[in-house]
Each structure stands twice: as structure tokens, then as C-alpha cells.
Amino acid sequence: MFARCSSEEKMPRAVFMSCANRRGVCEVRIGSTHNLRAIFIPDYNSTDVDSHVRWNSWFEVPLPGQDRDACDGEINCPVVAGEVTRFTYVLDIQEFWPRNEYPVIWTLTDRATDEILVCFKFKINIV
């Protein structure tokens, strides 16, 4: 269900998402929220983490209305290299999003250095 972004980028040890279904592509419902949790061990220290979630049909498009400041409640900052880190996010599926299946890319990056702390991909089906 969850995949590596590339061989160079670190993937979480575990990712959990509250889907509307139990099997297959994660179904998310228009007008609802879904919880995502990623557990990872970063290679870098960071005091300011950027959360970037986007879908990739023909080109990458940021999901509208999402909070990019991961240190504002989604993760405990500072992030310390080599320590287990938990990222928790409430994904808001807005009414105007078109219903379809989308590949999603999620990246947590240090704002100062632009170093990728963790990156993962998965698919959602907006219903």
C-alpha cells in the first residue's frame, strides 16, 4: 500500500491511514477527514519541518488547504537524527476535490537545508 519515493530517500518504518475501506486502494470520502501516521528515524536534525503532500497524475499538484508546518502539532520539533519520530496528520478531503484515484507523494523536509527527512507514496481513491 505504501511505497518508497526513490532509492535515495528514506521511507518510514511504518505508515497507518484511516481509510473508509479495509482492502485495496485507500478510499477517502469527500467532506471528511482521515488520519495518517508515519513512524520513521531521521538521518538529520531539524528544528523546522515542512510537510508537503501532493498528488501526481501527469505532474505534481499540491493538495489544497493542507498545513505545511509539521512542527505546528503534527511532529515534535526539534527532530533528532537517529531517534524514533512520529508524524501524525489529519488529512482534510475537501468538497471540491474531483472524485478519482490518485497517486499521492508525501515528503517531510528540513526547511533550512531542504534535506528530505522521509518520503513515501501511496494511492487514494476519493469517493
N, C-alpha and C positions, 0 to 999 in steps of 0.2 A: 504494500500500500504506500509506503514512504520510500523514497529513493535518494541516492546521492546526487548532488548537483554536478560535480565533476570529481575526478580522481584527486585533484589538488585541494579541494575544500572539505573541511571536516563535517561529518554528519553526526547528528545526535545519537546518543546511545539508545534512546527510546523517544517515541513520539506518540501521543494519545490525542484523539479528537472525538468529540461527541458528535456522532453522525445520526441522522434520522433512520438509518438502516443498519443492519448487522453485517452484511456481506457486500462485496463488490466496491465500486467507486463510492466514496463518502457522499451521501446525499445531505444537502443543506437546504433549509426551507427559507423562501422569501419572507422577509419581515421578522426573522428570528435571529437568535444568537447561538453560536456554537463555541464550546471551549476547546482550546488547543493547549497542550502542554508538551514541551520538549525538554529533555534532560541531556545535558552534554558536559564535557570537560574541555574548557577553552585552552588554547595554546598561548594566549596573550592576556595580559591585564588590560582592563578597560574601565574608565570612570564614566563614560558616556556612550551608550549603546543605541544604535539605530536599528529599528525593526522595519524591514522592507518586504512587504508581501505584494505579489503581482501575479497576474495570470499571463500565460504565454500561448496565444493562438497562432498568429503569424509573427507577432512581435510582442515584447513585454509591455504590459499595461498595468500600472499600479492600481490596486483595488481602492476605490474611492472611499473616503471617510474613515480611514484607519489611522490609529495613533502610532506615529513613528518613534516616539521617545520611549524606548523599552525600559529606561530607568524610572519612568513615571508609573511604577506599580506592577509592571509585568516581570521584572527581574530585579534581584537585589544587587545594587551597584555600591561599591565597585565590584566588577567581576575579576576574580583572581585566577591566573593561569594554574592549571593542574587541579583545581577544586571543582567538585560536582556543582553544577549550576542548573537551576530550574527556571524555565521561561514559561509563563502562563499568560494566555491571551484570550480575550473574548472577541471572537470574530462576528461582526455585525453584518448580516446579509440584508442589504437594503432593498427596498421595494422596486427600485428602478433597474436593478441588475437583470439582464436578459437571462431567461431560463436556458440552460445548456450545460454541457460537460466541459470543464476547463482544466488544463494542467496549471498547477499553482507552484510558484517558487517562493520560498521564504528564506530570507537572509538576515542574520544578526551581524552587524558590522561595528567596529570601533570608529566613532566619528572623527577622532583626531588623526588616525593613521590610515583609515579606510581598509584596515585588515579585516578579513572575514573571520568571525569567531565560529560560526556554524551556518550551514546551508542545507536545505532539504527540499525535495519536490514531492508532490502528491496530486491527485486529481479530486476535484469536487464536481458534483452534479447538482446544479441549482434547480430546485423543483418548487 
